[in-house]
Amino acid sequence: MEIDGLHHVALPCTDLERSRRFYVEVLGLTEISRPSLPVAGAWFQLGTRQELHIVVGDAQTTFRSTKGMDSNDIHFAIRVTSYTQALEVLRANGYREDASPDDPMGIRASMRVGYPQIYILDPDRNIIEINAASTD
């Protein structure tokens, strides 16, 4: 098997419109067309070749509910061109570095892998890593 790349990541959500607003207004993703499926959801373009799919969960879906931030937990990462600009956008949307790990509006910054990383939670507490090549 020859892998061409990562196509998409699918995440559960409890409130489609709340999640849609987060991914469009905070992360700046573009919503793309989605086929008619038996479960509600939305698809977004990530870069030029990847997609993010959010799917409204049911009773069988596992949600993080009250879990706090743990960068070693399941997450997906997006690469941005400007670390500084990403921090500014997050702060303008109410995210804070001084928030507790349990606060869904917290920012956790790290340089432990050799490039700057920001960890945040989406409205359903899915962990998102935002990273850049440098701190510019």
N, CA, C and O atoms as a GROMACS GRO file, in nm:
protein
  544
    1MET      N    1   0.085  -0.117   0.000
    1MET     CA    2   0.000   0.000   0.000
    1MET      C    3   0.090   0.123   0.000
    1MET      O    4   0.182   0.134   0.081
    2GLU      N    5   0.063   0.215  -0.091
    2GLU     CA    6   0.136   0.341  -0.097
    2GLU      C    7   0.041   0.453  -0.052
    2GLU      O    8  -0.060   0.479  -0.118
    3ILE      N    9   0.073   0.517   0.058
    3ILE     CA   10  -0.014   0.622   0.111
    3ILE      C   11   0.022   0.754   0.045
    3ILE      O   12   0.138   0.794   0.039
    4ASP      N   13  -0.080   0.821  -0.005
    4ASP     CA   14  -0.064   0.949  -0.073
    4ASP      C   15  -0.069   1.066   0.024
    4ASP      O   16  -0.014   1.173  -0.006
    5GLY      N   17  -0.132   1.050   0.138
    5GLY     CA   18  -0.143   1.158   0.236
    5GLY      C   19  -0.262   1.136   0.325
    5GLY      O   20  -0.339   1.042   0.307
    6LEU      N   21  -0.277   1.224   0.420
    6LEU     CA   22  -0.393   1.220   0.509
    6LEU      C   23  -0.508   1.293   0.442
    6LEU      O   24  -0.493   1.410   0.405
    7HIS      N   25  -0.621   1.228   0.426
    7HIS     CA   26  -0.735   1.288   0.358
    7HIS      C   27  -0.819   1.374   0.451
    7HIS      O   28  -0.844   1.492   0.423
    8HIS      N   29  -0.863   1.316   0.564
    8HIS     CA   30  -0.945   1.393   0.658
    8HIS      C   31  -0.936   1.338   0.799
    8HIS      O   32  -0.893   1.225   0.823
    9VAL      N   33  -0.978   1.421   0.890
    9VAL     CA   34  -0.995   1.384   1.031
    9VAL      C   35  -1.143   1.408   1.060
    9VAL      O   36  -1.198   1.510   1.018
   10ALA      N   37  -1.207   1.316   1.130
   10ALA     CA   38  -1.348   1.332   1.168
   10ALA      C   39  -1.356   1.346   1.319
   10ALA      O   40  -1.296   1.268   1.394
   11LEU      N   41  -1.432   1.445   1.363
   11LEU     CA   42  -1.450   1.471   1.506
   11LEU      C   43  -1.597   1.476   1.541
   11LEU      O   44  -1.679   1.523   1.462
   12PRO      N   45  -1.632   1.425   1.660
   12PRO     CA   46  -1.771   1.434   1.703
   12PRO      C   47  -1.802   1.574   1.756
   12PRO      O   48  -1.714   1.643   1.808
   13CYS      N   49  -1.928   1.614   1.743
   13CYS     CA   50  -1.973   1.739   1.803
   13CYS      C   51  -2.114   1.719   1.857
   13CYS      O   52  -2.186   1.629   1.814
   14THR      N   53  -2.153   1.804   1.952
   14THR     CA   54  -2.286   1.795   2.009
   14THR      C   55  -2.379   1.901   1.952
   14THR      O   56  -2.501   1.883   1.951
   15ASP      N   57  -2.323   2.012   1.906
   15ASP     CA   58  -2.401   2.124   1.855
   15ASP      C   59  -2.338   2.168   1.724
   15ASP      O   60  -2.235   2.236   1.723
   16LEU      N   61  -2.400   2.130   1.613
   16LEU     CA   62  -2.342   2.155   1.481
   16LEU      C   63  -2.318   2.303   1.455
   16LEU      O   64  -2.211   2.340   1.407
   17GLU      N   65  -2.414   2.388   1.485
   17GLU     CA   66  -2.397   2.531   1.456
   17GLU      C   67  -2.288   2.593   1.541
   17GLU      O   68  -2.212   2.678   1.493
   18ARG      N   69  -2.278   2.554   1.666
   18ARG     CA   70  -2.172   2.605   1.754
   18ARG      C   71  -2.035   2.563   1.700
   18ARG      O   72  -1.942   2.644   1.696
   19SER      N   73  -2.022   2.437   1.660
   19SER     CA   74  -1.896   2.388   1.604
   19SER      C   75  -1.865   2.455   1.471
   19SER      O   76  -1.751   2.491   1.445
   20ARG      N   77  -1.966   2.471   1.388
   20ARG     CA   78  -1.947   2.538   1.258
   20ARG      C   79  -1.893   2.680   1.280
   20ARG      O   80  -1.798   2.721   1.214
   21ARG      N   81  -1.953   2.754   1.374
   21ARG     CA   82  -1.905   2.890   1.404
   21ARG      C   83  -1.759   2.888   1.449
   21ARG      O   84  -1.679   2.970   1.405
   22PHE      N   85  -1.724   2.795   1.537
   22PHE     CA   86  -1.586   2.785   1.586
   22PHE      C   87  -1.488   2.763   1.470
   22PHE      O   88  -1.390   2.835   1.458
   23TYR      N   89  -1.516   2.665   1.388
   23TYR     CA   90  -1.421   2.630   1.282
   23TYR      C   91  -1.412   2.738   1.173
   23TYR      O   92  -1.307   2.754   1.112
   24VAL      N   93  -1.520   2.810   1.149
   24VAL     CA   94  -1.518   2.918   1.049
   24VAL      C   95  -1.466   3.048   1.111
   24VAL      O   96  -1.375   3.110   1.056
   25GLU      N   97  -1.522   3.088   1.224
   25GLU     CA   98  -1.490   3.220   1.281
   25GLU      C   99  -1.359   3.223   1.358
   25GLU      O  100  -1.287   3.323   1.353
   26VAL      N  101  -1.326   3.118   1.430
   26VAL     CA  102  -1.203   3.118   1.509
   26VAL      C  103  -1.085   3.066   1.426
   26VAL      O  104  -0.981   3.132   1.418
   27LEU      N  105  -1.101   2.948   1.366
   27LEU     CA  106  -0.989   2.891   1.290
   27LEU      C  107  -0.983   2.938   1.145
   27LEU      O  108  -0.882   2.919   1.078
   28GLY      N  109  -1.091   3.000   1.096
   28GLY     CA  110  -1.088   3.054   0.960
   28GLY      C  111  -1.098   2.950   0.850
   28GLY      O  112  -1.054   2.975   0.737
   29LEU      N  113  -1.155   2.832   0.880
   29LEU     CA  114  -1.168   2.728   0.778
   29LEU      C  115  -1.283   2.760   0.684
   29LEU      O  116  -1.377   2.831   0.720
   30THR      N  117  -1.274   2.707   0.564
   30THR     CA  118  -1.380   2.722   0.464
   30THR      C  119  -1.464   2.596   0.461
   30THR      O  120  -1.412   2.486   0.446
   31GLU      N  121  -1.595   2.613   0.477
   31GLU     CA  122  -1.683   2.497   0.469
   31GLU      C  123  -1.697   2.455   0.323
   31GLU      O  124  -1.711   2.539   0.234
   32ILE      N  125  -1.694   2.325   0.301
   32ILE     CA  126  -1.707   2.271   0.165
   32ILE      C  127  -1.833   2.184   0.158
   32ILE      O  128  -1.891   2.148   0.260
   33SER      N  129  -1.873   2.152   0.036
   33SER     CA  130  -1.996   2.073   0.020
   33SER      C  131  -1.979   1.934   0.079
   33SER      O  132  -1.869   1.879   0.084
   34ARG      N  133  -2.089   1.880   0.124
   34ARG     CA  134  -2.094   1.750   0.190
   34ARG      C  135  -2.209   1.673   0.130
   34ARG      O  136  -2.317   1.728   0.111
   35PRO      N  137  -2.189   1.545   0.100
   35PRO     CA  138  -2.300   1.467   0.046
   35PRO      C  139  -2.410   1.448   0.150
   35PRO      O  140  -2.387   1.464   0.270
   36SER      N  141  -2.527   1.415   0.103
   36SER     CA  142  -2.638   1.387   0.193
   36SER      C  143  -2.607   1.257   0.267
   36SER      O  144  -2.593   1.151   0.205
   37LEU      N  145  -2.597   1.266   0.398
   37LEU     CA  146  -2.565   1.150   0.481
   37LEU      C  147  -2.671   1.135   0.589
   37LEU      O  148  -2.742   1.231   0.619
   38PRO      N  149  -2.684   1.017   0.647
   38PRO     CA  150  -2.788   0.996   0.748
   38PRO      C  151  -2.762   1.064   0.882
   38PRO      O  152  -2.848   1.062   0.970
   39VAL      N  153  -2.646   1.125   0.899
   39VAL     CA  154  -2.614   1.194   1.023
   39VAL      C  155  -2.573   1.338   0.989
   39VAL      O  156  -2.507   1.361   0.887
   40ALA      N  157  -2.611   1.432   1.073
   40ALA     CA  158  -2.577   1.573   1.048
   40ALA      C  159  -2.427   1.596   1.067
   40ALA      O  160  -2.362   1.528   1.146
   41GLY      N  161  -2.375   1.692   0.994
   41GLY     CA  162  -2.234   1.725   1.006
   41GLY      C  163  -2.196   1.836   0.910
   41GLY      O  164  -2.280   1.892   0.841
   42ALA      N  165  -2.068   1.865   0.906
   42ALA     CA  166  -2.014   1.966   0.815
   42ALA      C  167  -1.871   1.927   0.780
   42ALA      O  168  -1.801   1.864   0.859
   43TRP      N  169  -1.829   1.966   0.660
   43TRP     CA  170  -1.693   1.940   0.614
   43TRP      C  171  -1.623   2.073   0.588
   43TRP      O  172  -1.685   2.169   0.542
   44PHE      N  173  -1.493   2.076   0.618
   44PHE     CA  174  -1.413   2.197   0.601
   44PHE      C  175  -1.283   2.164   0.528
   44PHE      O  176  -1.228   2.055   0.543
   45GLN      N  177  -1.235   2.259   0.449
   45GLN     CA  178  -1.108   2.244   0.380
   45GLN      C  179  -0.996   2.281   0.476
   45GLN      O  180  -1.003   2.383   0.544
   46LEU      N  181  -0.892   2.198   0.481
   46LEU     CA  182  -0.770   2.225   0.558
   46LEU      C  183  -0.655   2.229   0.460
   46LEU      O  184  -0.617   2.126   0.406
   47GLY      N  185  -0.599   2.345   0.436
   47GLY     CA  186  -0.491   2.354   0.339
   47GLY      C  187  -0.541   2.323   0.199
   47GLY      O  188  -0.654   2.358   0.164
   48THR      N  189  -0.458   2.257   0.120
   48THR     CA  190  -0.496   2.230  -0.019
   48THR      C  191  -0.549   2.089  -0.042
   48THR      O  192  -0.620   2.065  -0.140
   49ARG      N  193  -0.516   1.994   0.047
   49ARG     CA  194  -0.554   1.856   0.020
   49ARG      C  195  -0.625   1.785   0.134
   49ARG      O  196  -0.674   1.673   0.115
   50GLN      N  197  -0.632   1.845   0.252
   50GLN     CA  198  -0.691   1.776   0.366
   50GLN      C  199  -0.826   1.839   0.402
   50GLN      O  200  -0.857   1.952   0.366
   51GLU      N  201  -0.904   1.760   0.475
   51GLU     CA  202  -1.036   1.804   0.518
   51GLU      C  203  -1.056   1.773   0.665
   51GLU      O  204  -0.994   1.682   0.720
   52LEU      N  205  -1.145   1.848   0.727
   52LEU     CA  206  -1.192   1.820   0.862
   52LEU      C  207  -1.341   1.794   0.851
   52LEU      O  208  -1.414   1.874   0.793
   53HIS      N  209  -1.386   1.683   0.905
   53HIS     CA  210  -1.528   1.648   0.906
   53HIS      C  211  -1.576   1.652   1.051
   53HIS      O  212  -1.517   1.587   1.137
   54ILE      N  213  -1.681   1.727   1.077
   54ILE     CA  214  -1.743   1.720   1.209
   54ILE      C  215  -1.877   1.651   1.193
   54ILE      O  216  -1.951   1.674   1.098
   55VAL      N  217  -1.906   1.565   1.288
   55VAL     CA  218  -2.025   1.480   1.282
   55VAL      C  219  -2.099   1.491   1.414
   55VAL      O  220  -2.040   1.478   1.521
   56VAL      N  221  -2.229   1.515   1.406
   56VAL     CA  222  -2.310   1.522   1.527
   56VAL      C  223  -2.318   1.382   1.586
   56VAL      O  224  -2.362   1.288   1.520
   57GLY      N  225  -2.277   1.371   1.712
   57GLY     CA  226  -2.273   1.241   1.778
   57GLY      C  227  -2.407   1.201   1.836
   57GLY      O  228  -2.497   1.284   1.853
   58ASP      N  229  -2.418   1.074   1.863
   58ASP     CA  230  -2.538   1.021   1.929
   58ASP      C  231  -2.496   0.958   2.061
   58ASP      O  232  -2.385   0.981   2.108
   59ALA      N  233  -2.581   0.882   2.120
   59ALA     CA  234  -2.553   0.822   2.251
   59ALA      C  235  -2.432   0.729   2.248
   59ALA      O  236  -2.372   0.704   2.352
   60GLN      N  237  -2.395   0.678   2.132
   60GLN     CA  238  -2.282   0.586   2.120
   60GLN      C  239  -2.148   0.658   2.103
   60GLN      O  240  -2.043   0.596   2.112
   61THR      N  241  -2.152   0.788   2.080
   61THR     CA  242  -2.031   0.865   2.055
   61THR      C  243  -1.958   0.896   2.185
   61THR      O  244  -2.021   0.926   2.287
   62THR      N  245  -1.828   0.888   2.181
   62THR     CA  246  -1.747   0.921   2.298
   62THR      C  247  -1.707   1.068   2.291
   62THR      O  248  -1.645   1.111   2.194
   63PHE      N  249  -1.743   1.142   2.392
   63PHE     CA  250  -1.705   1.282   2.401
   63PHE      C  251  -1.608   1.300   2.517
   63PHE      O  252  -1.610   1.223   2.613
   64ARG      N  253  -1.526   1.402   2.508
   64ARG     CA  254  -1.429   1.432   2.614
   64ARG      C  255  -1.497   1.499   2.732
   64ARG      O  256  -1.437   1.504   2.840
   65SER      N  257  -1.616   1.548   2.719
   65SER     CA  258  -1.700   1.616   2.818
   65SER      C  259  -1.621   1.711   2.908
   65SER      O  260  -1.603   1.827   2.871
   66THR      N  261  -1.575   1.667   3.022
   66THR     CA  262  -1.510   1.759   3.115
   66THR      C  263  -1.358   1.743   3.119
   66THR      O  264  -1.293   1.805   3.204
   67LYS      N  265  -1.301   1.664   3.032
   67LYS     CA  266  -1.156   1.646   3.034
   67LYS      C  267  -1.086   1.778   3.003
   67LYS      O  268  -1.133   1.856   2.921
   68GLY      N  269  -0.976   1.800   3.069
   68GLY     CA  270  -0.897   1.920   3.045
   68GLY      C  271  -0.797   1.899   2.932
   68GLY      O  272  -0.802   1.799   2.860
   69MET      N  273  -0.707   1.994   2.919
   69MET     CA  274  -0.607   1.992   2.813
   69MET      C  275  -0.496   1.893   2.847
   69MET      O  276  -0.438   1.898   2.956
   70ASP      N  277  -0.466   1.805   2.755
   70ASP     CA  278  -0.355   1.712   2.767
   70ASP      C  279  -0.299   1.691   2.628
   70ASP      O  280  -0.359   1.620   2.547
   71SER      N  281  -0.185   1.753   2.599
   71SER     CA  282  -0.128   1.746   2.463
   71SER      C  283  -0.086   1.605   2.424
   71SER      O  284  -0.058   1.580   2.307
   72ASN      N  285  -0.081   1.514   2.519
   72ASN     CA  286  -0.048   1.374   2.488
   72ASN      C  287  -0.173   1.293   2.454
   72ASN      O  288  -0.162   1.176   2.416
   73ASP      N  289  -0.290   1.354   2.467
   73ASP     CA  290  -0.416   1.286   2.436
   73ASP      C  291  -0.439   1.296   2.284
   73ASP      O  292  -0.364   1.362   2.214
   74ILE      N  293  -0.542   1.230   2.236
   74ILE     CA  294  -0.576   1.231   2.094
   74ILE      C  295  -0.600   1.375   2.049
   74ILE      O  296  -0.674   1.449   2.114
   75HIS      N  297  -0.537   1.413   1.938
   75HIS     CA  298  -0.554   1.547   1.883
   75HIS      C  299  -0.516   1.546   1.736
   75HIS      O  300  -0.458   1.449   1.687
   76PHE      N  301  -0.548   1.655   1.668
   76PHE     CA  302  -0.495   1.672   1.533
   76PHE      C  303  -0.422   1.805   1.529
   76PHE      O  304  -0.449   1.894   1.610
   77ALA      N  305  -0.331   1.819   1.436
   77ALA     CA  306  -0.248   1.939   1.429
   77ALA      C  307  -0.263   2.007   1.294
   77ALA      O  308  -0.271   1.941   1.190
   78ILE      N  309  -0.268   2.139   1.299
   78ILE     CA  310  -0.268   2.217   1.176
   78ILE      C  311  -0.146   2.308   1.177
   78ILE      O  312  -0.106   2.356   1.283
   79ARG      N  313  -0.087   2.330   1.062
   79ARG     CA  314   0.030   2.416   1.049
   79ARG      C  315  -0.016   2.551   0.997
   79ARG      O  316  -0.091   2.558   0.900
   80VAL      N  317   0.028   2.657   1.063
   80VAL     CA  318  -0.004   2.793   1.021
   80VAL      C  319   0.122   2.863   0.973
   80VAL      O  320   0.234   2.822   1.007
   81THR      N  321   0.104   2.968   0.896
   81THR     CA  322   0.221   3.042   0.846
   81THR      C  323   0.277   3.138   0.948
   81THR      O  324   0.395   3.173   0.941
   82SER      N  325   0.196   3.182   1.044
   82SER     CA  326   0.243   3.277   1.145
   82SER      C  327   0.194   3.238   1.284
   82SER      O  328   0.074   3.242   1.312
   83TYR      N  329   0.287   3.201   1.369
   83TYR     CA  330   0.257   3.168   1.508
   83TYR      C  331   0.200   3.291   1.579
   83TYR      O  332   0.100   3.282   1.651
   84THR      N  333   0.264   3.405   1.559
   84THR     CA  334   0.221   3.529   1.624
   84THR      C  335   0.079   3.566   1.584
   84THR      O  336  -0.002   3.602   1.670
   85GLN      N  337   0.048   3.556   1.457
   85GLN     CA  338  -0.086   3.588   1.409
   85GLN      C  339  -0.189   3.490   1.467
   85GLN      O  340  -0.299   3.531   1.504
   86ALA      N  341  -0.154   3.363   1.475
   86ALA     CA  342  -0.246   3.263   1.532
   86ALA      C  343  -0.278   3.298   1.678
   86ALA      O  344  -0.394   3.292   1.719
   87LEU      N  345  -0.175   3.334   1.755
   87LEU     CA  346  -0.198   3.373   1.895
   87LEU      C  347  -0.288   3.496   1.903
   87LEU      O  348  -0.378   3.501   1.987
   88GLU      N  349  -0.265   3.594   1.817
   88GLU     CA  350  -0.347   3.715   1.817
   88GLU      C  351  -0.494   3.683   1.788
   88GLU      O  352  -0.583   3.737   1.853
   89VAL      N  353  -0.519   3.597   1.691
   89VAL     CA  354  -0.656   3.558   1.655
   89VAL      C  355  -0.722   3.486   1.773
   89VAL      O  356  -0.836   3.514   1.807
   90LEU      N  357  -0.650   3.394   1.834
   90LEU     CA  358  -0.706   3.321   1.948
   90LEU      C  359  -0.738   3.415   2.063
   90LEU      O  360  -0.845   3.408   2.122
   91ARG      N  361  -0.644   3.504   2.096
   91ARG     CA  362  -0.668   3.600   2.204
   91ARG      C  363  -0.788   3.689   2.172
   91ARG      O  364  -0.868   3.719   2.261
   92ALA      N  365  -0.801   3.733   2.047
   92ALA     CA  366  -0.914   3.818   2.007
   92ALA      C  367  -1.047   3.743   2.020
   92ALA      O  368  -1.153   3.806   2.031
   93ASN      N  369  -1.041   3.610   2.020
   93ASN     CA  370  -1.162   3.528   2.035
   93ASN      C  371  -1.181   3.477   2.177
   93ASN      O  372  -1.262   3.388   2.202
   94GLY      N  373  -1.105   3.534   2.272
   94GLY     CA  374  -1.126   3.503   2.413
   94GLY      C  375  -1.038   3.395   2.472
   94GLY      O  376  -1.051   3.364   2.591
   95TYR      N  377  -0.946   3.337   2.394
   95TYR     CA  378  -0.855   3.236   2.448
   95TYR      C  379  -0.745   3.305   2.529
   95TYR      O  380  -0.702   3.415   2.495
   96ARG      N  381  -0.699   3.237   2.638
   96ARG     CA  382  -0.601   3.298   2.728
   96ARG      C  383  -0.495   3.197   2.771
   96ARG      O  384  -0.523   3.079   2.794
   97GLU      N  385  -0.373   3.245   2.780
   97GLU     CA  386  -0.263   3.161   2.828
   97GLU      C  387  -0.272   3.134   2.977
   97GLU      O  388  -0.220   3.033   3.024
   98ASP      N  389  -0.336   3.223   3.053
   98ASP     CA  390  -0.341   3.208   3.198
   98ASP      C  391  -0.461   3.126   3.247
   98ASP      O  392  -0.484   3.116   3.368
   99ALA      N  393  -0.536   3.068   3.157
   99ALA     CA  394  -0.651   2.986   3.196
   99ALA      C  395  -0.604   2.851   3.251
   99ALA      O  396  -0.496   2.803   3.216
  100SER      N  397  -0.685   2.793   3.336
  100SER     CA  398  -0.652   2.662   3.392
  100SER      C  399  -0.663   2.554   3.283
  100SER      O  400  -0.730   2.575   3.182
  101PRO      N  401  -0.598   2.440   3.303
  101PRO     CA  402  -0.606   2.331   3.204
  101PRO      C  403  -0.748   2.281   3.178
  101PRO      O  404  -0.774   2.222   3.074
  102ASP      N  405  -0.839   2.304   3.272
  102ASP     CA  406  -0.978   2.261   3.256
  102ASP      C  407  -1.064   2.363   3.183
  102ASP      O  408  -1.177   2.332   3.143
  103ASP      N  409  -1.014   2.485   3.166
  103ASP     CA  410  -1.090   2.592   3.103
  103ASP      C  411  -1.089   2.572   2.951
  103ASP      O  412  -0.981   2.566   2.892
  104PRO      N  413  -1.206   2.560   2.887
  104PRO     CA  414  -1.209   2.538   2.742
  104PRO      C  415  -1.156   2.656   2.661
  104PRO      O  416  -1.139   2.644   2.540
  105MET      N  417  -1.131   2.770   2.725
  105MET     CA  418  -1.078   2.886   2.654
  105MET      C  419  -0.928   2.905   2.682
  105MET      O  420  -0.875   3.015   2.664
  106GLY      N  421  -0.863   2.800   2.725
  106GLY     CA  422  -0.721   2.808   2.757
  106GLY      C  423  -0.632   2.785   2.636
  106GLY      O  424  -0.669   2.714   2.542
  107ILE      N  425  -0.516   2.845   2.639
  107ILE     CA  426  -0.410   2.824   2.540
  107ILE      C  427  -0.293   2.760   2.615
  107ILE      O  428  -0.250   2.810   2.719
  108ARG      N  429  -0.243   2.652   2.563
  108ARG     CA  430  -0.122   2.593   2.618
  108ARG      C  431  -0.015   2.598   2.509
  108ARG      O  432  -0.029   2.534   2.405
  109ALA      N  433   0.090   2.674   2.534
  109ALA     CA  434   0.198   2.690   2.436
  109ALA      C  435   0.314   2.597   2.473
  109ALA      O  436   0.338   2.569   2.590
  110SER      N  437   0.385   2.550   2.370
  110SER     CA  438   0.496   2.458   2.392
  110SER      C  439   0.599   2.474   2.280
  110SER      O  440   0.566   2.515   2.169
  111MET      N  441   0.723   2.442   2.312
  111MET     CA  442   0.832   2.437   2.214
  111MET      C  443   0.906   2.304   2.227
  111MET      O  444   1.019   2.292   2.182
  112ARG      N  445   0.844   2.206   2.288
  112ARG     CA  446   0.914   2.083   2.324
  112ARG      C  447   0.960   1.998   2.207
  112ARG      O  448   1.045   1.910   2.224
  113VAL      N  449   0.907   2.021   2.088
  113VAL     CA  450   0.947   1.939   1.973
  113VAL      C  451   1.035   2.015   1.874
  113VAL      O  452   1.067   1.963   1.767
  114GLY      N  453   1.074   2.137   1.909
  114GLY     CA  454   1.162   2.213   1.822
  114GLY      C  455   1.095   2.318   1.737
  114GLY      O  456   1.163   2.393   1.667
  115TYR      N  457   0.964   2.325   1.741
  115TYR     CA  458   0.889   2.431   1.674
  115TYR      C  459   0.774   2.471   1.765
  115TYR      O  460   0.730   2.391   1.848
  116PRO      N  461   0.723   2.594   1.751
  116PRO     CA  462   0.619   2.641   1.842
  116PRO      C  463   0.484   2.572   1.819
  116PRO      O  464   0.441   2.552   1.706
  117GLN      N  465   0.421   2.537   1.930
  117GLN     CA  466   0.291   2.471   1.926
  117GLN      C  467   0.196   2.544   2.020
  117GLN      O  468   0.235   2.593   2.126
  118ILE      N  469   0.071   2.550   1.980
  118ILE     CA  470  -0.036   2.602   2.063
  118ILE      C  471  -0.141   2.492   2.069
  118ILE      O  472  -0.179   2.435   1.967
  119TYR      N  473  -0.188   2.462   2.190
  119TYR     CA  474  -0.295   2.365   2.205
  119TYR      C  475  -0.419   2.438   2.256
  119TYR      O  476  -0.412   2.517   2.350
  120ILE      N  477  -0.533   2.410   2.193
  120ILE     CA  478  -0.660   2.464   2.236
  120ILE      C  479  -0.765   2.353   2.231
  120ILE      O  480  -0.740   2.245   2.178
  121LEU      N  481  -0.882   2.382   2.287
  121LEU     CA  482  -0.995   2.290   2.281
  121LEU      C  483  -1.104   2.350   2.194
  121LEU      O  484  -1.128   2.470   2.198
  122ASP      N  485  -1.170   2.266   2.114
  122ASP     CA  486  -1.287   2.314   2.039
  122ASP      C  487  -1.408   2.311   2.133
  122ASP      O  488  -1.392   2.272   2.249
  123PRO      N  489  -1.526   2.351   2.089
  123PRO     CA  490  -1.642   2.356   2.180
  123PRO      C  491  -1.678   2.222   2.245
  123PRO      O  492  -1.744   2.220   2.349
  124ASP      N  493  -1.638   2.110   2.184
  124ASP     CA  494  -1.664   1.979   2.242
  124ASP      C  495  -1.542   1.919   2.309
  124ASP      O  496  -1.537   1.800   2.337
  125ARG      N  497  -1.442   2.004   2.335
  125ARG     CA  498  -1.318   1.967   2.403
  125ARG      C  499  -1.229   1.874   2.323
  125ARG      O  500  -1.146   1.804   2.380
  126ASN      N  501  -1.246   1.870   2.190
  126ASN     CA  502  -1.150   1.802   2.106
  126ASN      C  503  -1.024   1.888   2.106
  126ASN      O  504  -1.032   2.010   2.094
  127ILE      N  505  -0.908   1.825   2.119
  127ILE     CA  506  -0.781   1.898   2.126
  127ILE      C  507  -0.731   1.929   1.985
  127ILE      O  508  -0.730   1.843   1.897
  128ILE      N  509  -0.691   2.055   1.966
  128ILE     CA  510  -0.634   2.098   1.840
  128ILE      C  511  -0.496   2.156   1.867
  128ILE      O  512  -0.480   2.243   1.953
  129GLU      N  513  -0.398   2.108   1.795
  129GLU     CA  514  -0.263   2.166   1.800
  129GLU      C  515  -0.250   2.260   1.680
  129GLU      O  516  -0.284   2.225   1.567
  130ILE      N  517  -0.200   2.378   1.706
  130ILE     CA  518  -0.170   2.473   1.599
  130ILE      C  519  -0.020   2.496   1.606
  130ILE      O  520   0.031   2.538   1.710
  131ASN      N  521   0.052   2.468   1.498
  131ASN     CA  522   0.197   2.486   1.503
  131ASN      C  523   0.247   2.564   1.383
  131ASN      O  524   0.176   2.581   1.284
  132ALA      N  525   0.370   2.611   1.394
  132ALA     CA  526   0.432   2.692   1.289
  132ALA      C  527   0.579   2.656   1.281
  132ALA      O  528   0.633   2.593   1.372
  133ALA      N  529   0.643   2.697   1.174
  133ALA     CA  530   0.785   2.669   1.157
  133ALA      C  531   0.871   2.749   1.255
  133ALA      O  532   0.976   2.702   1.298
  134SER      N  533   0.825   2.870   1.291
  134SER     CA  534   0.899   2.954   1.383
  134SER      C  535   0.801   3.039   1.463
  134SER      O  536   0.681   3.034   1.439
  135THR      N  537   0.852   3.117   1.559
  135THR     CA  538   0.766   3.200   1.642
  135THR      C  539   0.732   3.333   1.577
  135THR      O  540   0.673   3.419   1.642
  136ASP      N  541   0.767   3.352   1.452
  136ASP     CA  542   0.733   3.477   1.379
  136ASP      C  543   0.585   3.485   1.350
  136ASP      O  544   0.539   3.582   1.290
   0.00000   0.00000   0.00000
